[in-house]
Structures are given as C-alpha cells and as structure tokens.
C-alpha cells in the first residue's frame, strides 16, 4: 500500500498564489506519473495536469499558463504552483500517483481544500 499525502491548500484572495505539495510513501513511486485533479461542489472531478518521471507535462487548457506542475523524484513529491487564482478555482484538489512497476497502481491523496475568495 502507498500513502499519498497532500498539503498546501487554504484560503487565498483572487489573483493570489498557492503551491500544493504531494508526497508518496514508497520508493518505487518516483517512477509514477504524478497528476493533479480537482473537484468543485456539485461537479465531477477534473484533470488539471500531470508529469512523467522524465518531466513531460500535460495541462488542462484552462489552467495552462497559470498552473505549473513539477516534481522531485528523489523526494517522490509532486507540486502544483497556482497563480492568478480565480474564485472558480475553488475546489478540493487531489493528487494522483499511477504506474506499472512493480505492479499496476493508482493511488489518490485525501484532497486539500483551496478556496479563492475576498
């Protein structure tokens, strides 16, 4: 079993910034595709961004240029830096680790609340 722990959420004013972190507990997860998702009240969970172990990235078009995903393989940690935050970015943000070595896995964090409000 792998524990995935997120941190860094909170309350921020519109236009502000936050940086989320997500760390996994097992060594093999440095190979994982690390991703960030969010779920707003009454909406489905949506993909935001992911990054491979060799640092290739993908973004949801609506956050590209405002959000930046990064990772530290040695720390088995993913980051999501969010700038120019808007009220519509308010949601619970989830981290995901998925991979195929040493077995197929797909682990989620517990979620961290991000609230953008004045």
Backbone torsions as a table, in degrees:
resi	resn	phi	psi	omega
1	UNK	NA	147.2	-179.8
2	UNK	-120.8	131.1	174.6
3	UNK	-95.3	131.6	178.6
4	UNK	-119.8	120.9	-173.5
5	UNK	-122.8	124.6	178.8
6	UNK	-101.0	156.5	174.6
7	UNK	-155.4	164.0	172.5
8	UNK	108.6	-3.9	178.8
9	UNK	-73.3	174.1	178.4
10	UNK	159.3	-165.3	-179.9
11	UNK	-99.9	131.8	-180.0
12	UNK	-141.4	149.1	178.3
13	UNK	-78.1	154.8	175.0
14	UNK	-54.0	137.0	-176.2
15	UNK	89.3	-9.4	-178.0
16	UNK	-82.5	-175.1	-176.2
17	UNK	-132.6	152.5	172.7
18	UNK	-144.9	152.6	173.4
19	UNK	-126.4	120.8	178.2
20	UNK	-95.3	148.6	176.3
21	UNK	-127.3	155.3	-179.0
22	UNK	-151.8	120.4	-176.8
23	UNK	-120.2	141.9	177.5
24	UNK	-107.9	155.5	-168.8
25	UNK	-93.5	-13.1	-175.3
26	UNK	-110.6	146.2	-172.5
27	UNK	-63.8	-36.3	-174.7
28	UNK	-68.3	-12.7	-176.8
29	UNK	-72.1	-4.4	175.2
30	UNK	-65.1	-20.2	178.6
31	UNK	-83.8	-9.5	-171.4
32	UNK	-68.3	153.9	161.7
33	UNK	-77.9	122.3	-178.0
34	UNK	-103.1	131.6	-176.8
35	UNK	-136.0	159.5	175.2
36	UNK	-123.0	138.3	178.5
37	UNK	-134.0	166.5	173.8
38	UNK	-145.3	156.8	177.8
39	UNK	-138.7	115.6	176.7
40	UNK	-88.9	158.0	-179.6
41	UNK	-55.7	130.1	177.5
42	UNK	77.1	6.2	-178.5
43	UNK	-122.9	163.2	176.8
44	UNK	-77.9	156.7	175.4
45	UNK	-65.9	134.8	-179.5
46	UNK	-123.4	146.8	176.8
47	UNK	-72.2	138.6	176.3
48	UNK	-111.2	-50.8	-175.0
49	UNK	-166.7	154.5	168.8
50	UNK	-144.7	166.0	-177.0
51	UNK	-145.6	133.1	179.1
52	UNK	-85.2	172.2	-178.7
53	UNK	-65.5	-22.7	175.7
54	UNK	-102.0	22.7	165.4
55	UNK	72.9	22.3	169.1
56	UNK	-78.5	138.3	-174.8
57	UNK	-122.8	154.8	173.2
58	UNK	-136.5	144.8	-178.1
59	UNK	-135.4	148.3	163.8
60	UNK	-65.5	135.4	-174.9
61	UNK	-56.1	-36.7	-174.2
62	UNK	-72.6	-13.0	178.0
63	UNK	-111.9	-9.0	179.8
64	UNK	-59.7	132.3	-178.3
65	UNK	92.8	-22.2	176.0
66	UNK	-104.9	-36.4	-178.3
67	UNK	-108.2	143.7	177.0
68	UNK	-131.1	124.7	176.5
69	UNK	-97.6	142.5	176.9
70	UNK	-148.8	173.6	-179.1
71	UNK	-152.8	156.6	173.0
72	UNK	-124.1	104.7	-174.8
73	UNK	-64.5	-37.5	-179.4
74	UNK	-62.5	-33.6	-179.2
75	UNK	-94.4	-3.6	-177.9
76	UNK	54.1	46.4	-172.3
77	UNK	-130.6	138.0	174.0
78	UNK	-111.7	151.1	179.9
79	UNK	-129.7	151.1	171.5
80	UNK	-134.5	109.1	176.7
81	UNK	-92.9	125.4	-174.9
82	UNK	-120.2	122.5	-179.9
83	UNK	-119.0	164.7	177.8
84	UNK	49.8	47.8	-175.0
85	UNK	-67.4	145.6	-177.6
86	UNK	-120.6	157.2	177.1
87	UNK	-55.1	-32.9	179.9
88	UNK	-72.2	-6.1	173.3
89	UNK	-82.9	-5.5	178.3
90	UNK	-61.7	125.0	-176.5
91	UNK	-177.5	172.4	166.1
92	UNK	-90.5	127.3	-177.7
93	UNK	-102.3	132.0	-176.5
94	UNK	-120.0	143.3	175.0
95	UNK	-102.7	148.1	-179.4
96	UNK	-136.5	134.9	172.5
97	UNK	-118.4	125.1	175.6
98	UNK	-137.4	145.9	-178.1
99	UNK	-167.1	-177.3	-176.6
100	UNK	-128.6	4.1	177.7
101	UNK	-128.3	132.2	1.2
102	UNK	-83.6	1.1	176.1
103	UNK	-154.1	162.8	176.3
104	UNK	-67.7	127.0	-179.7
105	UNK	-143.6	158.2	-178.5
106	UNK	-156.2	96.6	-173.5
107	UNK	-112.5	142.2	179.9
108	UNK	-116.8	147.5	169.3
109	UNK	-79.1	176.9	-175.2
110	UNK	-83.1	-11.9	-179.6
111	UNK	95.3	146.6	175.9
112	UNK	-135.2	134.1	-175.4
113	UNK	-79.6	131.3	171.5
114	UNK	-119.5	122.6	179.7
115	UNK	-122.2	123.8	179.9
116	UNK	-110.9	109.4	-174.7
117	UNK	-158.8	148.8	175.3
118	UNK	-93.9	NA	NA
